[in-house]
């Protein structure tokens, strides 16, 4: 995989984490469930870690 593709995949993964955070925060606010916000933050943190690992991955030689 090329480095450009790695960066795009990393950005997409982080974007999905941000969208999951917004969704869980909305559910937590609408339903008075504080645990939903925590789930959102955990999903954001995990997407940041995975996005970082994707961006730092070295291209595979063929």
trRosetta pair geometry for C-beta under 8 A, 3 or more apart (Angstrom, degrees):
i j d omega theta_ij theta_ji phi_ij phi_ji
1 5 4.9 -116 -175 83 96 129
1 6 5.8 113 125 -57 119 87
1 57 7.3 29 66 105 125 123
1 59 5.7 -143 70 -123 53 75
1 60 6.6 57 10 15 71 92
2 5 4.8 96 59 7 80 102
2 6 7.1 -138 100 -6 44 87
2 59 6.2 14 -106 -103 30 129
3 6 5.3 -49 -149 34 39 117
3 7 6.4 39 154 -20 68 101
3 59 6.6 -76 -50 -49 71 110
4 7 5.8 -54 -151 35 32 109
4 8 6.4 30 152 -17 65 106
5 8 5.7 -53 -146 37 34 111
5 9 6.2 33 155 -17 66 107
6 9 5.9 -57 -147 40 29 109
6 10 6.2 30 154 -20 65 108
6 54 5.6 -180 -163 152 80 77
6 55 5.5 128 143 -122 101 36
6 57 5.7 -159 -129 56 132 97
6 59 7.8 -116 -34 -73 129 75
7 10 5.6 -53 -144 37 31 113
7 11 6.3 31 156 -18 65 105
7 55 5.7 59 -99 -124 58 93
8 11 5.8 -54 -147 37 30 110
8 12 6.3 31 154 -19 64 108
9 12 5.6 -54 -145 38 31 113
9 13 6.3 34 155 -21 64 106
9 51 8.0 -175 119 -129 66 69
9 54 5.1 -117 104 167 109 142
10 13 5.7 -54 -148 34 30 112
10 14 6.4 27 155 -15 64 106
10 51 4.0 100 -164 -167 78 79
10 52 7.1 99 -147 -61 123 20
10 54 4.3 -176 -78 84 85 111
10 55 3.9 17 -66 -55 165 94
11 14 5.8 -56 -147 39 31 109
11 15 6.2 36 152 -22 65 107
11 51 7.2 102 -59 -150 21 123
12 15 5.5 -52 -146 35 31 115
12 16 6.6 34 153 -20 63 102
13 16 5.8 -52 -152 33 31 111
13 17 6.7 33 149 -18 62 104
13 47 5.3 -176 151 -163 82 89
13 50 5.4 -118 168 103 145 107
13 51 4.3 -174 83 -80 116 89
13 54 6.3 126 6 13 149 149
14 17 5.4 -52 -152 35 37 115
14 18 6.5 38 150 -20 67 102
14 47 5.4 140 -110 139 41 107
14 48 6.2 60 -115 -93 97 56
14 51 4.3 23 -51 -75 94 165
15 18 5.6 -51 -148 34 34 111
15 19 6.4 32 153 -16 65 105
16 19 5.7 -54 -147 39 33 111
16 20 6.3 36 153 -21 65 104
16 47 6.1 -164 79 -128 83 142
17 20 5.6 -52 -146 35 32 112
17 21 6.4 37 152 -22 64 103
17 43 5.6 -176 -143 137 76 79
17 44 4.6 117 160 -121 106 47
17 45 7.9 -172 -169 18 136 22
17 46 7.0 -173 -116 71 124 69
17 47 2.5 -144 -61 42 135 156
17 48 6.5 -139 102 -34 169 65
17 51 7.5 -99 0 -26 136 125
18 21 5.5 -51 -151 32 33 115
18 22 6.6 32 152 -17 65 103
18 44 6.4 68 -84 -118 45 102
18 47 7.6 -119 -22 88 57 151
19 22 5.7 -50 -147 36 34 111
19 23 6.3 35 153 -18 65 106
20 23 5.7 -55 -148 38 32 112
20 24 6.2 26 157 -14 67 108
20 40 6.2 179 129 -135 74 70
20 43 4.3 -87 116 126 137 146
20 44 7.0 -166 75 -60 99 67
20 47 7.3 150 33 -32 128 141
21 24 6.1 -59 -144 41 27 105
21 25 6.2 26 157 -18 65 109
21 40 4.1 101 -136 174 53 100
21 41 6.5 70 -125 -77 106 40
21 43 6.3 -163 -63 76 69 102
21 44 4.4 27 -65 -58 128 118
22 25 5.8 -56 -145 38 28 110
22 26 6.3 31 155 -21 63 106
22 40 7.5 157 -1 -153 18 132
23 26 5.8 -56 -151 34 29 112
23 27 6.5 27 153 -16 65 105
23 40 7.1 179 68 -108 63 112
24 27 5.6 -51 -145 38 35 111
24 28 6.1 37 154 -20 66 107
24 36 4.9 -167 -176 166 82 82
24 37 6.3 150 130 -99 98 28
24 39 5.1 -145 -149 85 146 95
24 40 3.0 -168 73 -66 128 102
24 43 6.9 139 -13 23 146 132
25 28 5.6 -54 -145 39 31 113
25 29 6.2 29 157 -17 65 106
25 36 7.3 165 -88 120 21 97
25 37 5.4 57 -106 -111 67 83
25 40 5.2 -78 -41 38 74 177
26 29 5.9 -56 -145 38 29 107
26 30 6.1 20 160 -12 65 112
27 30 6.0 -60 -139 43 27 105
27 31 5.7 -8 171 11 66 120
27 33 6.8 -30 133 53 85 121
27 36 4.7 -126 96 -177 102 152
28 31 6.6 -71 -128 53 19 89
28 32 7.7 28 176 -144 53 5
28 33 5.0 -108 -126 76 62 74
28 34 6.2 74 -163 -113 116 22
28 35 7.3 -168 -112 63 109 40
28 36 3.4 -166 -71 74 90 110
28 37 4.2 -86 39 -41 178 82
28 40 7.2 -99 -12 -7 130 127
29 32 7.8 19 -169 -70 22 41
29 37 8.0 79 -43 -67 72 109
31 36 6.9 84 59 -13 117 152
33 36 4.4 71 99 -12 108 111
33 37 8.0 167 104 -7 68 77
34 37 5.9 -46 -166 28 51 112
34 38 7.0 50 142 -17 70 102
35 38 5.3 -52 -154 35 45 115
35 39 6.4 49 149 -22 71 100
36 39 5.6 -48 -151 33 36 114
36 40 6.6 41 149 -21 63 103
37 40 5.4 -51 -153 33 36 116
37 41 6.5 32 153 -16 67 102
38 41 5.8 -53 -148 37 34 108
38 42 6.3 34 153 -18 65 106
39 42 5.7 -55 -147 38 31 111
39 43 6.4 31 153 -19 64 105
40 43 5.8 -56 -149 36 30 109
40 44 6.5 30 152 -19 64 104
41 44 5.5 -50 -147 35 35 113
41 45 6.3 35 155 -17 66 105
42 45 5.8 -53 -146 38 32 110
42 46 6.2 30 156 -17 65 107
43 46 5.8 -54 -143 40 31 109
43 47 6.3 31 156 -19 64 107
44 47 5.8 -57 -147 37 29 108
44 48 6.5 32 153 -21 64 104
45 48 5.6 -52 -150 32 33 113
45 49 6.6 32 153 -17 64 103
46 49 5.7 -51 -149 35 35 111
46 50 6.3 30 155 -13 67 107
47 50 5.7 -53 -141 43 34 108
47 51 5.9 38 157 -22 66 109
48 51 5.7 -54 -141 39 27 112
48 52 6.3 30 157 -21 62 106
49 52 5.8 -55 -150 34 28 111
49 53 6.5 24 154 -16 63 107
50 53 5.7 -55 -148 38 33 110
50 54 6.3 34 153 -20 66 105
51 54 5.7 -53 -146 35 32 110
51 55 6.2 29 156 -18 66 107
52 55 5.8 -56 -145 38 29 108
52 56 6.2 13 160 -7 65 113
53 56 6.1 -63 -140 46 27 101
53 57 6.6 51 153 -50 62 93
54 57 5.7 -36 -155 -2 32 119
